[in-house]
């Protein structure tokens, strides 16, 4: 360096300066946060699709039955189907209003809304709503419901559980009989849904309760595979349990046990 030439400035490093390694860590953290946000969004869309599609099926069938009753001139049948459709639409509206809370199951932020629920009446309503769908599939749907079973539970969660189990039974029942039973002790209510369709393999009994899992291939039916995961989540939030028994070709039986005073934390 020539004499008298200015010396190059020395760039000091302070505690606040971001080192290359730190910048990389921050970028990685941001990328992971973005990925998590996308995953949460996708989970919400999957849950929304499933929760809104299930009740829409009997609603659409109800409209067809109303048209058939009107065409036949059967006024009593027409009024019966209109009443059923009105109830189904009210239930659909209630479900859309709680959908954001349902989606929060994935983040552990879902809050139960316990109230006094007449399980006997609720299950009878759901069976009535799903009866036309079962008949169309060729399955005979029968119910054995103990009277006056009342518990402190989340009505929307219980409805979702029973509807998911009935929907699956109709879907996989191969047109064979389906039975739903409700029995109770003073402390515990037990709901069973049994079909005699394709059944379930032993290795799939735990897996089907996981999110986005199904016990059958995609060619059998469409869907995201979240119905049983959502049902299990609801059951566990209310302090209960859900189990499945079945064999390939011999049908399946799902058993839900719920404490009549919910153990879930509001």
C-alpha positions as CSV (number, residue, x, y, z in Angstrom):
1,X,0.0,0.0,0.0
2,X,1.3,3.4,-1.0
3,X,2.5,5.7,1.8
4,X,-0.2,8.2,2.8
5,X,-3.0,6.1,1.3
6,X,-6.1,6.0,3.5
7,X,-6.5,2.8,5.6
8,X,-9.6,0.7,4.8
9,X,-12.3,1.1,7.3
10,X,-12.8,-1.8,9.8
11,X,-16.4,-2.9,10.0
12,X,-17.1,-3.7,13.6
13,X,-19.5,-6.4,14.8
14,X,-22.0,-5.5,17.4
15,X,-24.3,-7.7,19.5
16,X,-27.2,-6.6,17.4
17,X,-25.7,-7.6,14.0
18,X,-27.3,-10.7,12.4
19,X,-24.8,-13.4,11.7
20,X,-25.2,-15.6,8.6
21,X,-26.1,-18.6,10.7
22,X,-28.8,-16.6,12.6
23,X,-30.3,-15.4,9.4
24,X,-30.5,-19.0,8.1
25,X,-32.2,-20.1,11.3
26,X,-34.7,-17.2,11.1
27,X,-35.5,-18.0,7.5
28,X,-36.0,-21.7,8.3
29,X,-38.3,-20.8,11.2
30,X,-40.4,-18.5,9.0
31,X,-40.7,-21.2,6.3
32,X,-41.8,-23.7,9.0
33,X,-44.4,-21.2,10.3
34,X,-45.8,-20.7,6.7
35,X,-45.9,-24.5,6.2
36,X,-47.8,-24.9,9.4
37,X,-50.3,-22.1,8.4
38,X,-50.9,-23.9,5.1
39,X,-51.4,-27.2,6.9
40,X,-53.9,-25.6,9.3
41,X,-55.8,-24.1,6.3
42,X,-55.9,-27.4,4.5
43,X,-57.1,-29.2,7.6
44,X,-59.9,-26.7,8.0
45,X,-61.0,-27.1,4.4
46,X,-61.0,-30.9,4.8
47,X,-63.1,-30.7,7.9
48,X,-65.5,-28.1,6.4
49,X,-66.0,-30.3,3.3
50,X,-66.8,-33.4,5.4
51,X,-69.0,-31.7,7.9
52,X,-71.1,-29.9,5.3
53,X,-71.3,-32.7,2.9
54,X,-72.7,-35.3,5.4
55,X,-76.0,-33.4,6.2
56,X,-76.4,-32.3,2.6
57,X,-76.9,-35.8,1.3
58,X,-80.2,-36.4,3.2
59,X,-81.3,-32.9,2.5
60,X,-81.0,-33.5,-1.3
61,X,-82.8,-36.8,-0.9
62,X,-85.5,-35.1,1.1
63,X,-86.2,-32.7,-1.8
64,X,-86.6,-35.6,-4.1
65,X,-89.1,-37.2,-1.7
66,X,-91.1,-34.0,-1.5
67,X,-91.3,-33.9,-5.3
68,X,-92.5,-37.5,-5.3
69,X,-95.1,-36.9,-2.6
70,X,-96.4,-33.8,-4.4
71,X,-96.6,-35.7,-7.7
72,X,-98.5,-38.5,-6.1
73,X,-100.9,-36.2,-4.3
74,X,-100.2,-37.7,-0.9
75,X,-100.6,-34.6,1.3
76,X,-99.8,-36.4,4.6
77,X,-96.5,-37.7,3.1
78,X,-95.8,-34.3,1.7
79,X,-96.1,-32.6,5.1
80,X,-94.1,-35.3,6.7
81,X,-91.2,-34.8,4.3
82,X,-91.4,-31.0,4.5
83,X,-91.2,-31.2,8.3
84,X,-88.2,-33.5,8.0
85,X,-86.5,-31.2,5.5
86,X,-87.0,-28.2,7.8
87,X,-85.4,-30.0,10.7
88,X,-82.5,-31.0,8.5
89,X,-81.9,-27.5,7.2
90,X,-82.0,-26.1,10.8
91,X,-79.4,-28.7,11.8
92,X,-77.3,-27.8,8.7
93,X,-77.4,-24.1,9.7
94,X,-76.4,-24.9,13.3
95,X,-73.5,-26.9,12.0
96,X,-72.2,-24.1,9.7
97,X,-72.4,-21.7,12.7
98,X,-70.1,-24.0,14.8
99,X,-67.8,-25.0,11.9
100,X,-65.0,-22.7,13.0
101,X,-65.0,-24.2,16.4
102,X,-65.0,-27.7,15.0
103,X,-61.9,-26.9,12.9
104,X,-60.1,-25.9,16.1
105,X,-60.0,-29.5,17.2
106,X,-56.8,-29.7,15.2
107,X,-55.1,-27.1,17.4
108,X,-56.6,-28.2,20.7
109,X,-58.7,-25.0,21.0
110,X,-62.1,-26.5,20.4
111,X,-64.5,-25.7,23.4
112,X,-67.4,-27.9,24.3
113,X,-70.8,-26.4,24.9
114,X,-72.3,-28.8,27.4
115,X,-76.1,-28.7,27.9
116,X,-78.8,-31.1,28.9
117,X,-79.3,-33.4,25.9
118,X,-82.0,-36.0,25.5
119,X,-80.0,-38.7,23.8
120,X,-83.0,-40.8,23.2
121,X,-84.8,-38.1,21.3
122,X,-81.7,-36.9,19.4
123,X,-80.8,-40.4,18.1
124,X,-84.5,-41.0,17.1
125,X,-84.3,-37.8,15.1
126,X,-81.1,-38.7,13.4
127,X,-82.4,-42.2,12.5
128,X,-85.5,-40.6,11.1
129,X,-83.4,-38.2,9.0
130,X,-81.2,-41.0,7.6
131,X,-83.9,-43.6,7.0
132,X,-84.5,-42.5,3.4
133,X,-80.8,-42.7,2.7
134,X,-80.6,-46.2,4.1
135,X,-83.7,-47.3,2.2
136,X,-82.2,-46.0,-1.0
137,X,-79.0,-48.0,-0.4
138,X,-81.0,-51.1,0.1
139,X,-80.3,-51.4,3.9
140,X,-82.9,-51.9,6.5
141,X,-82.2,-49.4,9.3
142,X,-83.5,-50.4,12.8
143,X,-83.1,-48.7,16.1
144,X,-83.4,-49.9,19.7
145,X,-83.3,-46.8,21.9
146,X,-83.7,-46.8,25.7
147,X,-86.2,-44.1,26.8
148,X,-85.3,-40.9,28.7
149,X,-81.5,-41.1,28.5
150,X,-80.4,-37.6,29.4
151,X,-76.9,-36.3,29.8
152,X,-74.8,-33.1,30.1
153,X,-73.1,-33.3,26.7
154,X,-72.3,-31.2,23.6
155,X,-75.3,-31.7,21.3
156,X,-73.4,-30.8,18.1
157,X,-70.6,-33.2,18.9
158,X,-73.0,-36.1,19.7
159,X,-74.9,-35.4,16.4
160,X,-71.6,-35.4,14.5
161,X,-70.6,-38.8,16.0
162,X,-73.8,-40.5,15.3
163,X,-74.2,-39.1,11.8
164,X,-70.6,-40.1,10.9
165,X,-71.2,-43.7,12.1
166,X,-74.5,-44.0,10.4
167,X,-73.2,-42.5,7.2
168,X,-70.3,-45.0,7.1
169,X,-72.6,-47.9,7.9
170,X,-74.8,-47.0,5.0
171,X,-71.8,-46.4,2.7
172,X,-70.1,-49.7,3.5
173,X,-73.1,-51.8,4.5
174,X,-73.6,-53.3,1.0
175,X,-77.4,-53.0,1.3
176,X,-77.5,-55.3,4.4
177,X,-79.3,-54.5,7.7
178,X,-78.0,-51.7,10.0
179,X,-78.7,-51.5,13.7
180,X,-78.3,-48.6,16.1
181,X,-78.8,-49.1,19.8
182,X,-78.8,-46.8,22.8
183,X,-78.6,-48.1,26.4
184,X,-77.5,-46.4,29.6
185,X,-76.6,-46.8,33.2
186,X,-77.0,-43.8,35.6
187,X,-73.4,-42.8,34.7
188,X,-72.7,-44.0,31.2
189,X,-74.5,-44.0,27.8
190,X,-73.5,-46.5,25.2
191,X,-74.3,-46.1,21.5
192,X,-73.6,-48.9,19.1
193,X,-73.9,-48.8,15.3
194,X,-73.6,-52.1,13.5
195,X,-73.6,-53.0,9.8
196,X,-73.1,-56.4,8.0
197,X,-71.1,-55.1,5.1
198,X,-67.5,-55.2,4.0
199,X,-66.1,-55.3,7.5
200,X,-62.7,-54.3,8.7
201,X,-59.3,-55.9,8.9
202,X,-57.6,-56.3,12.3
203,X,-54.6,-54.2,11.2
204,X,-56.8,-51.3,10.3
205,X,-58.8,-51.0,13.5
206,X,-56.5,-48.4,15.1
207,X,-55.5,-46.7,11.9
208,X,-59.0,-45.7,10.8
209,X,-59.3,-43.3,13.8
210,X,-56.3,-41.3,12.5
211,X,-56.8,-38.2,10.4
212,X,-57.0,-38.7,6.6
213,X,-57.0,-42.5,7.0
214,X,-59.6,-45.0,5.6
215,X,-59.8,-48.7,5.9
216,X,-60.6,-49.2,2.2
217,X,-59.1,-48.0,-1.0
218,X,-60.0,-44.8,-2.7
219,X,-61.8,-46.7,-5.5
220,X,-64.6,-47.6,-3.0
221,X,-65.7,-44.1,-2.1
222,X,-64.5,-40.5,-2.1
223,X,-63.7,-38.4,0.9
224,X,-60.9,-37.1,3.1
225,X,-60.9,-39.9,5.7
226,X,-61.6,-37.6,8.7
227,X,-65.0,-38.8,9.8
228,X,-63.8,-41.4,12.3
229,X,-61.0,-39.1,13.5
230,X,-63.4,-36.3,14.1
231,X,-65.8,-38.7,15.9
232,X,-63.0,-40.0,18.1
233,X,-61.9,-36.4,18.9
234,X,-65.4,-35.4,19.9
235,X,-65.8,-38.6,22.0
236,X,-62.5,-38.0,23.9
237,X,-63.3,-34.3,24.4
238,X,-66.5,-35.4,26.2
239,X,-64.5,-37.9,28.4
240,X,-65.7,-41.0,26.5
241,X,-64.3,-43.8,24.4
242,X,-64.9,-45.3,20.9
243,X,-64.0,-48.8,19.8
244,X,-64.6,-51.0,16.7
245,X,-65.1,-54.7,16.3
246,X,-65.3,-56.4,12.9
247,X,-63.9,-58.8,10.4
248,X,-63.5,-58.6,6.7
249,X,-66.8,-59.6,5.0
250,X,-68.6,-59.8,8.3
251,X,-69.5,-56.2,9.0
252,X,-68.4,-53.7,11.7
253,X,-69.7,-52.6,15.0
254,X,-68.7,-49.2,16.5
255,X,-69.3,-48.7,20.2
256,X,-69.3,-45.2,21.8
257,X,-69.4,-44.8,25.5
258,X,-70.1,-41.3,26.9
259,X,-70.3,-40.1,30.5
260,X,-73.8,-38.6,31.1
261,X,-72.0,-35.7,32.8
262,X,-69.4,-34.6,30.3
263,X,-65.8,-34.7,31.6
264,X,-64.7,-32.3,28.8
265,X,-63.5,-28.9,29.9
266,X,-65.6,-26.0,28.5
